[in-house]
Amino acid sequence: MIARHVFYEGRVQGVGFRYTVRHLAKGYDVIGWVRNLPDGRVELLAGGQPEEVAGFLAAIMESELAGVIKNQQVHSVDVSALVGLGGFSILP
């Protein structure tokens, strides 16, 4: 199991980004969350088997969201960041 912490920059708020990401997550065996940040970025935490997480993150970049993403920063994090999570949700 792996975990990735991702920050998306661009026109990523107010365009249904989080809802699209949550919908895409349903196609993969991943857990985590997505939320808007006050500085205009979107933050995502995703975990699962390496091929599932990689496929999920690739699906985001291949979706209609690609047109609003100007930069994506992906960081590996310890799987302990996933403790207590089940499913994939949108955080406030």
Summary of the structure (lengths in Angstrom):
residues: 92
radius of gyration: 11.9
end to end distance: 26.0
largest distance: 33.1
contacts: 265
relative contact order: 0.34
helix: 33%
strand: 38%
